[in-house]
Structures are given as C-alpha cells and as structure tokens.
Amino acid sequence: MYKYDDFDHAFVRDRNIEFADQVARRLSGDITEDQFKPLRLMNGLYLQLHAYMLRIAVPYGVLSSKQMRKFAHIARTYDRDFGHFTTRQNLQFNWVKLAETPKILEELAEVEMHALQTSGNCIRNTTTDQFAGAARDEHSDPRPWAELIRQWSSNHPEFTFLPRKFKIAITGARKDRAAIRVHDIGLHAKPEGFDVYVGGGMGRTPSLGHCIRTGLPGEQLLSYLEACLRVYNRYGRRDNIYKARIKILVAALGPDEYKRQVEEEWARMDQAKVDAPVAEIDRLKSFFPDPEFKAAAFDRVAFERAQTADAAFARWVKNNTNPHKRDDHASVTISLKPVGLPPGDASSAQMDVMADVADAFGYSELRVSHEQNIILPHVHKGDLYELYRQLDAVNLSTANVGKITDMIVCPGLDYCSLANARSIPLAQDISQRFEDAKLSDKIGDLQIKISGCINACGHHHVGHIGILGVDKQGIEFYQILLGGRADEKAALGVITGKGLPAEAVPAAIERVVRLYLDLRTSDDERFIDTLERVGRETFAGALHEPA
C-alpha cells in the first residue's frame, strides 16, 4: 500500500489550511455560495438536496484498517452514523455540516487521506480491479500504475480545468472487473504492454471506448496519457456542458482522426520529461508487495465439514469468495447489499467490524469495489468460517455477490439535487421480491443497475437489466434497458418499451426473470447469455404484459 512521503503530507496540510480559510469566509458572509462553489468542489464538497456531502478519495479503492476506523469515527462524530461507498471506489458522507468540514479533512489527513479531485473538471480517482494483486487470472498488478497516474494527475497544472470531469480505469486481469470500456480512458495492462481505450462513458450519450493503441510500454504510459488529455483539453467543447466529455470529441472527430492527433501530439512531446524513469516505476511497485502470507496448513477436510454443517456458510463461500493466486487463500467480498437496506451504505459499527476482521484475517487491508462492496483481498481459507461468523453478527454476511440483489444504485432523489427519481426505494423493493436464497441462486449471475437520472451514476447503461428514473410531469417513471454489460465483452443496454411507474417495476423485472428461467438451455447459461442468444425482443413483451 502506498504511504505518504513528506511532500504528500505538506501538500495535503497546506490545501486543508487554505480550505479552512475559504469555509470561514463563506460562514462569515465574505463570499457568496456562488463564489464558494468552485472552491468547495475542488475539495470534494457538494451541496445536495438536504445538506453538504463530502466525498473522500480512496485511491484505486485501497484502504487500511486504520483508515476504515477513521471512516467509522467520522460517521459517528460528524454524520448520521453511516457512510456511502460509491462506484468510483470512494466514500461519501451525506450529512456533514459546513463548519465541521475543515476538522473532518484535518482528521482524514492524520491517516493519509483527503478529498482532493473527487469533484470538479479534473482527473478523478483512478479505479481498478478490486482483486488487484490477488486474483488468479491477473496478468499484471494495476495498482502501481494507478498510483503513478494518481501522482501525475494530482493538481496537474494543465489538466486542473478540463472541459469536463475525466475518469480513468485500469485492469490487469483477463476478466475486466473495472469496466474500462465505459471510461474516458480505459487501460488494460497485459504482458506485452497496455491496450488504451478512449472515449467511453455513460450519461446522456453513452458510448464504448475505442482502442487507439495496443502494446504501449509501461515506461511510456504517462506521456501517452498526457497526449490524449492535451488533444481533449485543446478541442473539447466548453460551450455546452452536455457535449463536453471526451466521448463527444472522439465521436465528432472519429476514432481514427482522434488517434492521429494523439500520435502527432505524442511524437512532438519531450516524452522523457513526462514519463517516469524505470527506477521510479520500480519504487512504486515496491509499495505493493504481497503480505507475509499465513503459513498454517489449510485443513481442507475441516473446511468442507464446516460447509456441510452450515448451509448458509457454504452459500456465502460459493457466492462471496473469488479465486486467489494461492490455493490456500481466497479473496472475500463483504456485501453491502442486505435485503431491504440502501445499497452501498455501512454504519460506523459495521465499518469498525470490517476494520477488525481485516486486522484479524485480512492482513489489515480492504478494498472498495465499483460495485459498492468491500473486499478483503487476502484471507487464509482456514479463517473463512470464523470471518463469516463475525460478519454475520453485524448483518454483513449477505451471500449475494453477483446475484440479482447485488445491485449498483445511485443515491437518487433521496439525496441528489440532480436526480429526477428515487433509486434506493426501488432497489429495496426489488431486493425484497428476490430475497429467497434458493431463487436467487437459481437465477445466478444477473446484474441490475439503477440510476435516478440521465447522469448514470448507477451505471444503468451497462446493467444486464438497467433501470433509469425519469420525471414525467412530476411523476417518477422508470425506463428499462436490457442487454448491457461492463465486462470484457462490454455492451450498452437498449431501452425496451415505455417507462413504468415505480410500483410496476419489481413485477416487470420478475416477469423477465421468469421468462429467462424458462428459456435458458442449462442452469449454467447466464441471463445475459440467454438474452444475447434469443434477442431483446423476446423479453420486451414480458416487461409490459399485465401482472
């Protein structure tokens, strides 16, 4: 895990002092809210429907147990005893008081955390595979590269005021768990170098990124990214917020012309002044060693016996663990999607328990996934049962990872001033309809993603079933999209039929699911595979037929 050096500490301290003065001037009335807005956004502070919201940066989703305990303390002391984990692998506190935000930032700095570049028209938090450094299918650990990008992009003088916010994702595994094709820039680290995708995104005009470079050597990564950003910063639209993202520029120029301009810009750059020396890349890699893995022998017989004796534990192992590069370890996903509760939320008590189990069983490390769950990347299989028991005691043992109730959901109209419709109550209704464990397991891998507005913070465009909340003359309606996916076979969902009122959506989803169960050719055929085989039109009628 990366640790701050003297520069990092000084940089964050100075920014916090500066922001504390800005807050004081706002509270005294020396500056207006309009004057304060750009200042607070540069420090991760939003004004939502009911209160200020502070978004904390969690670089590439990696957390220590000490940092998680700090989150718990902040939730108890300054918020309403909970926090919300987001699709950018960050954390949001939704009920902070303006006067207390400088103190919150001061406390975050004590554990090497901040809120910089979590908002505004800059390069946001680089996201990556939640199993990075642990997954069995990994070609290359993306974390050192994500850290390199973080250091390069932090307060970059040329890219502080881009035409619009900018998001980068990176994966190093065969399976894309970072949704790289729906980012402004997506990077796939392979043994032969990086594949570079540009122009992906969701929102009002969703698009998949175009591959403009393959086999890019890691030593040239920063200069190539800088060339991509320079072309965007130079020609990206600033006259229309709806046409300001890089995907609009790539579409307007065409991927080939955009690539030509990037390559031309790259060729005339003094690349050596931008790219990190090999020694620096090696230094960053040294911050991400494997932990000192537990040497105890794995008692497979006892492990199997525990699963036989406790069916709930067996289901949790099946659904919530991922293959580790070591046979005696597993990566564990702690679901923040218990039936009937807001997806992605965790109480302060739950955060403390997650920190405790990370210390006891997970080498003191946690991850935030873009699916809004928490991961222990390295757990000895001999510790899984005790880990499960401790999580179960605080309602953190929901065994639904990858299943229909493991939804990505934005805060929606309950919190967000941009939203048109509520997302959380709808997600709760759907999860309650599918809470039966046997039914959920029978359905298998089915990803539902819900957004409360066209900005697509809930990633509805790439849900196997996507749900978009819209406002029709003051009434909340929901459009249903089918066929999206964010993996290595990325595809955008298509709106299917007319919008439905909130009360009709859960039943419509159930009809689609029941039809899938009738149509699939085997228990192993996933919903997305069945849909792609038979076509969306086959499911369209099920959405709108009478209940």
VENTA-V78270 format. One record per helix or strand. SS is the DSSP state (2 for helix, 1 for strand). FROM is the first residue (numbers start at 1). LEN is the number of residues. If there is no record, write none. Layout:
ss-><SS/SS>
from-><FROM/FROM>
len-><LEN/LEN>
This chain:
ss-><2/2/1/1/2/1/2/1/1/2/1/1/1/1/2/1/1/1/2/1/1/1/2/1/1/2/2/2/2/2/2/2/2/1/1/1/2/1/1/2/1/2/2/2/1/2/1/1/1/1/1/1/2/2/2>
from-><6/33/45/52/59/62/65/82/91/98/123/127/135/138/143/166/168/173/180/185/193/201/203/207/210/218/241/246/255/271/278/300/311/321/329/345/348/365/374/381/408/412/424/437/448/460/465/475/485/491/494/500/502/527/537>
len-><23/9/3/5/3/3/14/4/6/13/1/2/1/1/11/1/4/1/3/6/6/1/3/1/7/18/3/8/14/3/8/10/10/4/6/3/14/4/7/12/2/3/10/7/4/3/8/8/1/1/2/2/18/8/8>
